[in-house]
């Protein structure tokens, strides 16, 4: 996949952030240096309404209280990310701590659009998610399977889980 595709997604998310869409923390959850680099490489952001700033501050506080979890998720995502998609793993990890489906929290128009982003930036994860599990659930399920002694998932098998239909895309 070309670096153009990853740049497109970074630009798209930055545009959604600038429009007040989604459920992002301040600076999209990026460090000061990373944020400065990102904003210098893209078009200037317009003034943000105060209610959006307040929502972002609240998300930042939530993320601060779950920093270890966010860092672990970002590190795990980085292992599966194309190098040219930097810093997408940080953004996805930060937004994954919000409350809705990942595509909604990113401000994307559909779950299909999120799948396209994931295909362009994290193709290995798309391959691993062959049953089309909801992305946040997939992330945590994978981490659960890799972490001995830390059971995050409610069921040892997705097939036996009472929430199966909530996790997977059904057509």
C-alpha angles and dihedrals in degrees: 000000000000126000085239091071093052091046089051091055094046090050091046093052092045089052091050089048091050090051091054092247124145128013105288129159119232112298088009087282093296128136118257092257094047091046092050091050092048095048093045090054093052139049117292117271119241125231112289122226114251094242090057091048090051091050090050091049090052091050089049090053091050091050091048089058090051098038096131091053092047092049093049091049092047091050091049092048090048089059089061100036126103108247092239091059094072123167094018092102090061093049094046092047092050095047091045088071091065124096111254136054111306093246090055094046089051090050093240121152098239148354087258090060089053090051089054090051090049091048092053097043106024106025093157090059091050088054091048091049092061092145091056097240116182106275101239091046090047092052093051094041090054092047089048091054091050098045114077114213097010108096110189098160122082095222133039089224129035089216090061097043120111090217096055094118091053093055103046132059108248121198 
